[in-house]
């Protein structure tokens, strides 16, 4: 118990003293996972909407694949992204392995199916007549899609939170493709693993508390946006 | 759709920009002990300042580090698994292999010492006592340098521990394996540097040490660019030269004295390997 208390005190101390390394690690976590979530939103919301609205043979199979992808194990993603990004691998000439960009890619791969799956369900759960109504009122197709996305705002923001929560907390892929390099690719989760390995449990607890607070703040912000009353 | 692709590209470029603005980088694959003991946190910034290169330290077991070297995914290795290193060199994967430093392995265990390892004559006797008493032994089990050394010691003691109930493989790094041993009140083989760095939280004590078989020897290996043209050979050489330079060797010898009262590594550059029993 004393250890946890020490950890909390250490967390407060690290934050208040403005420890530059901890701040840099926290900022990188936010940046990498934020960009990955943004990437997954661009791909996920659009492909989720397409999947929800379009009809084509094999649609159920694709939907089942997306839903399976929502539980993609981060280590598996990490392993494959590593192999693809190796110097002598297919994308080696970009020299991306062990960079934050590689982490954004891996986390993006993890988050995209989550966002796609929830977006698909969100759009599908809208009343079927709504589409007809909107079109009937003379909207163009892009306008109709935009209105549907706006209508599904609540569950779509839940998709953002699920995607972000999934990637900011994952460690398997980040440590494999990032390498936990000091000052370059060390994020909160990989630093926690390392400090635990070093036996610095108080620092590890402190980093965990910072991670939890950070995710809480982000989710608080998103929830406020989500629950805000719709302007009439 | 076009917009979407270009937006994705912009995001990736933004992320890449953070990293690639740096000068040419060197990938150093090394063991967990050099990282967990904190030695590299001292040496790497010094090297980066002097040379202008950026180092990417990937800290894994010696086995994995050498695999990365074989596949051309690292430029330079700092490892401690002499037998495997010799095979690596014979295979033509390395250009030069130079002696850097040593410390030693120790057998640690709970203060209660149920296998009475403390009174063992040497490391062989110690392992035989552990096997005979059936007390738990936590093995790295990860092909690291420490694991290779441990396997050699068991072989020397005429015991095959695999599959025995008292022999548990963690598959984790040294720090975490020490935690497992501490938690389960078991024995383990560890390098002295990691043990000293972690001792305060463990409740384990050194029970067998000083045997010449327990030496832990580190070499720096430059990877052969003839096998993999993408290797940063100049960078690898620059780091290897740095590791054996006089000033660096002095830093290594001083490392840990302030915090632990004794050095964690002993500099060996330029010494005859035979003097360490190689």
Interface residues (C-beta under 8 A of the other chain):
Chain A: X31 X32 X35 X38 X39 X42 X43 X46 X86 X87 X88 X92 X94 X95 X96 X97 X98 X99 X100 X101 X103 X104 X105 X179 X180 X181 X182 X184 X185 X194 X196 X197 X198 X199 X201
Chain B: X4 X7 X8 X11 X12 X14 X15 X16 X18 X19 X20 X27 X32 X35 X36 X41 X44 X54 X56 X57 X58 X59 X71 X72 X73 X172 X173 X174 X175 X176 X178 X179 X197 X198 X200 X201 X202 X228 X230
